[in-house]
């Protein structure tokens, strides 16, 4: 579990360092993606891991992790096929 906490911390540090080095407008899109998937994603993984461990130890494992923060549903097309 400590490795997941360390990965989240390092992901945040990496993103912060990248934010300091931005020198082109297109870098903002890259920064957005690193914030979304590296920082937020690693945080969600860190919150999911205890449920996985608890599952294998036959303990309660129904913690709510909001994966919809980074993966959301797109609207469906109204066209019928």
N, C-alpha and C positions, 0 to 999 in steps of 0.2 A: 504494500500500500504506500510505503514511503517513496517508492520509485515513481508512482503516479503523481504524487504531490510534487516531487522534484521535476518531473516532466512538465507539469503545469507551470511551475515557477520559471523554468528555463524557456518555455514557450512565450510567456509574458515578457521576459527579459529580451528575448530575440525580437519580438514585435516592437518593443519600446526602442531598441537600438535601430531597427529599420526605420521607425518613424522619425528619428533624428537625422537620418541620411537621405530622406526623400528630396529629390531635386528635379522631378519631372511630374507633370500632372497625371500621367498614366500610372505612376507609383501609388497614387491614392487608391486605385482599384485593387492593387496587390495588397496594400495595407488593410483594406476592408476585408479581403478574403483571409488574411492571416489572423486578423482579430476574430473573425467569425469561426473559422475552423480550427485554428491553432489554439487561441486563447479560450474561447467559449467551448470549443469541442473537447479540449483536454479537461476542462472543468467538468463537463458532463460525463466524460469517461471516468474521472476520479469519483464522481458521485454514483456511478453505475457499478463499479467494482465491488463495493461492500455487499450489494445484492447478489452478485455472482458468487462471492465467497460464502455468504450465508446460505445460498442454495445448496452448495456442495457440502456444507456442514449441517444441513437439514434444520436450518433456523428460518425465522421469518425473513422473507426477501421481497416484500412488496413495496419498497420505497418508490416514490414518484419522482422520475427524472424527466424534465421537460425537454425532450429531444426536438420538439417542434420549434425551439428557439433557433435552431440552425437548419432543420429540415421541415419545410412547410408544404402543405398541399397547394397545388396550382388549381385555379378554377378550371372546371371541365368545360369542354366545348358544348354549346347547346345544339350543335348540328346533330341530327340523327343519321345513322348510317344504314 
